[in-house]
């Protein structure tokens, strides 16, 4: 997730000072709140063991809600 935030949001910005950079770093992840499919994609990365466990648990939780 950090790679996406760093390269697609912060990396293209030109901060004018340290406070501006700090503001960019704090606001960039907040924008992901509006991109739930992107966030879900991070947890389905087959290279991340914790992601697999989370995705499995999340899927079970969603299945229980639908029954």
Secondary structure, DSSP 8 states (H G I E B T S, - for coil): -HHHHIIIIITT---SSHHHHHHHHHHHHHHGGG-HHHHHHHHT-TT-HHHHHHHHHHHHHHHHHH-
